[in-house]
Amino acid sequence: MSEKGEEPPAGEKSGESTFTVVVAAVANLGIAVAKAVAGAISGSSAMLSEAAHSVADTVTELLLLTALKRSGKPADARHPLGHGPERYIWAMLASVATFVGGAVFSVYDGIHTLTHGEELGNPLVSYIVLAVAFLLEAYSLRTGVKQVRGEAARLGVPAGRYFRLTPDTAVKAVVMEDSAALAGLLLAAAGLGMGQLTGSGVWDGLASVLIGLLLVYVAWVLGRSNAQLLIGRALPAEMRAGVREELLSVPHIEDVLDLTTLIQGPSEVLVAAKIDFRDVSSAAEVEWACEEAEQQLRERYPAITRVYLDPTPRRGQSRPAASSR
């Protein structure tokens, strides 16, 4: 979301996110099976950790698909502001799945290998699986990065800033998890290689622990992002300034006494403000000023879907005397 460019339609953006998540889910499911088989054949702790990593990623993507579907339900009488925030609940569960399903198992298995040792089998199958998995994960990551860059270009902001602040946590999760997966594959390969060179399973156990710690970091970052959006995150400071600027440009509006913005979804922003209108403005002029303010805000920031303006006397203004009948 930015002053530059145009926000894509909500349906288009949701469709892109769904495609990105589906690609990641299909890739991770196949990779998980292959890694588990390779880990059983080679006896590699790091490969089994990578299998757990891919299983956790697959569960994460299924939860993200659920989030995308349920958050897209229209507003109704029981949910007048829509279901947008529900995506962050499911995305939060996805980060928990990453932590429990991947990180905990990897750290435990690595520590077990370090303390009890392991017998390394033929690592050839593991190397083949790691190579194929790297290609699939790289393709999945490319899909996510392509969407991030496309959104950033449309909004006229740097891709890094968009990725850090985007409320589309589904795409953020895919990019972070695929990046962690590629790093994990390199760690697993290094553990296998050092194990072959030294004949010690310590390196494989160490690789497993490092993979687990990497997943802890990813789960923490995603969990924090979703928690902020669940609690209620405001628009960035420059956008709040832009909203205030648009409101003050409307005739009959003299001051914005209080401004509240709330991100409810990737393409859903609520704006509520206490407005000091000109004292000489008629009721009709105030009503049309509100309509013009909403129109201007939506033209500048298409993600703004709800605008509530409250006519409020400025601070220190005396209450007018009641008219006698």
N, C-alpha and C positions, 0 to 999 in steps of 0.2 A: 504494500500500500504506500503510495507516494503521490506527490503533487504532479509528477511527470507521468505521461503515459496514461493508459486506460486499464481499469481492472477488467479482466475477462469475465464473461457471464458465469454465474455460480455453477450452472450445469456443466459448462465446458471445463471449468477448473476441477470439479468433482470427478468428471470423466477421466481427466489426465491423471489425477491422483489414484483413482481406482486401477487404471492400467499399470501404473508404476508399481503398486502394491501387488497386483496379480502376477506380474513378471517376477518380482522378488519371491513370492510364495512358491511358484512353480519351480524356480531354480533351487530354492533352499530345500524343498521336499526331496527332489532327486539327489541333491548333494548329501543330505543327511543319511539316506540309505546307503549310498556308496561309501561314505566315510565310516559308517558303522561296520560294514563288511570288511573294509580295509583294516580298521582297527582290530577287529577280531582275528584276522589273518596274521597281521604283523605283531600283535600284542602291544601296540604303541599307545601309551597313555594320552599323548598329545592328539592322536587321531580320534580316540574315543571322546576326548574333550571337544574336538572340532565337530564330531557327530552330534554331541549334546548342544553345541553352539547352533548348528543348523536346525536342529529340532526346535530349539527355543525361538529361532528366527521365524520358522514356519508358523508356530503358534502365534507369534507376534503379528505376522501378516494377516492371519485369520481374524485376530481381534481387531486389527486396523480396518479390514474389510467390513466387519460388523459395525465399527464406528462410522465409516463412511455411509453405510446404508441407513442406519438408525438416525444419524444426525441430519439426513436429508428429508426427513418427514416434515410435512407442512405444519404450520401453527394450527392449533385447534382451541376449543373452549377451555380445556384443562391446561394447555401449554400455550398461552397467548403469545409468548415471545419465541415460539418454535423450539426445536430440539437440537439446535446447533451445539450447545455446550456438552451434549451427551458424547460427542466424539472424543472429548478430552478424558471422560471417565474410562472409556474403552482403551484409549491410548495409554492411560495410566496403568491399566491392567496389563497392557502389552509390555511396558517397561518392567513391571514386576515379573512377568514371565521370562524376560531376558535375564533378570537377576537370578531368579530361583532355578529356572530350567538350564541356563547356561553357565553363569558365573559360579554358583555354589558347587555344582557338579565338577566343573573344571578345576577349581581350587582344591576341592576334596580329593579328587582323583590324582592330582599332581602331588599333593602332600603325601598321599598313600604310597605313590611310586617312590618318592624321595626317602621315605622311612622304611619301606619294605622291599624296594627294588623291583625289577621286572625283567622277564626274559624276552629279548627282542627277537621277533621272527623275521621273515623275508619282507623287507620294506619296499620292494619293487611295486607291489600293488598300491601301497600308500602314496608313493611318488606319482603314479599315474593318476590316482584319484585327486590328489592335490593339484595337479596341473589342470585337469578338466574342471575341477571346482573353481580354480582361479579364473579361468576363462568365463565360466557362467556367472560368477560373482561380479566380474568386471563388466559384463554386459548389463547385469541388473543395476550396478552402480551407475553405468553410463546413462541408463534410462532415467534414473532419479536426478542425476546432475543436469541432464538435458532439460528436465522440467524446471529445476531451480533456476538455471540460466535463462530459460525462456520467460519465466515469470518476472525475474529481476530486470530483464531487458524491456519487457512491456511496461514495467513500473518506473523505469529509468533510475534504478538504484544499483549499487555494486552487488554482485552475487553473494559475496560473503556477508554483507549486512542483511540482505534479504533472508539468507539461510538462518542467521542468528535470531532475527526478529519475527520470522514468518509464523502466523498462527496455524498454518497447515502442518500440524505435527505428524501426519501420516507420511508425507514425503520426507520430512526431517528424519523420522525414524528409519525409513528405508535407506537413506543416504548414509546415516551414521552406522547402521548395522552392517551394511555392505562394506563400508570402509573398514570397520572392525573385523569383518570376515576376511578381507584380503590380508590385513595385518596378521590375523590369527593363522592363516594358511602359511604365511612366510615363517612365523614362529614355529609352527608344527614341522615344516620342512627343515628348519634349522635344527630342531631337537632331534629329528630322525638322522640328519646328516652327522651331527656331533656324536650321536649314539653309535653310529657305524664306525666313525673314526676312532673313538675312545673305547668302545665296547662297554660303556657304562650307560645305564638307564637314567642316571641323574639328569642328563640334559633333556631327556624326553619329559621327565617329571617337572623340571623347571619351566619348559615351554608350556606345559599344561597350566601351571600356576599363573604364568604371565597372560595366557589367553583368558583365564578367569578374571584376573584383575582388569584386563581391557574391557571385558563385558560389564564389570562393576561400574567402570567409568561411564560407559554408554548408557546403562540403566539409570545412573544418577543424573546425567544431563537430560535425558528424555523425561524422567520423572519430575525433575524440577521445572522443565518447560511446561508440562501439562498441569502441574500444580498451580503455577502462576496464572494460567488461563482459566483453570477451574475457580480459583479464588476471585478472579476478575481483574484482567489486565487492561490498562488504558492504552489509547493510541500513543505512538511516540510523540515526544515533545514538539517536534516541528509540525506534525499533523494537527496537534491540538491548537497550536498557534494559527495554523491555516484555517481551522474551523472557526476560531474566534474572529479571524480577519473577515471571513465570509459573512458571518453574522453581523458584524459592525458595518459592513458595506450595504446592508439592506436599509432602505428608507424607513423612518419611524423608529428604528432601533438606536438608542443612545449609548447603551452600555451592556456588557455581558457580566453580570454580577457573580455568577457561579457556573462552571462548565464541568460536566461529567461525561466521559466517553468510556465505552465498554466494548471490548472485543468479544463477540459471541460465537464467532466461527471465522473461517478463512475469508468469507465474503459477507460477513454479517457484523455490522458495527452499530451500536446504539449511541445516540447523542441526546443528552438532556441538559437544559440550561435555564437558569433564571435570568430573564431579560428585563431591562429597564426601557420601556417604550416612552416615546415623547408624550408628555402630559396632555398635549393638545390633540393627540391622535384620536380619531373616533374608533369605536369598537370595530367597525368594518375595516378600517385601515390597519388595525392591529391584526385582524384575522388574515388579511391578504399579505401583510408583512410576514406572518408565520409561514404562509404557503410559499412565498418567494424565497424565504430563508431555506426551507427544506429543499426546494428545487435547486438552488445554487449549491448547496452542500452535496447533493447527490450528483450534480454535474461534475463537480471538482473531485469528489471521492465516491465513485460508484459503489464501494463496499458499504457505505452508510445506508442502512435499510430502515432505520427507525429514528425519527427526530421528534423530541418532545420539548416544547418551549413554554415556560411558565412566566407570564407577565408578573413582575415583582417590582415594588417601589424601591428606589435607590435608598441606600442607608442614610438615615438622618432626615428623610423626607417626612413632613408632617402629614398626618391623615386628614383628608378634606372633611370639612364639616358636613354632617348629614343634612340632606336637603329636606326642608319642611314640606309637608303635604297640605 
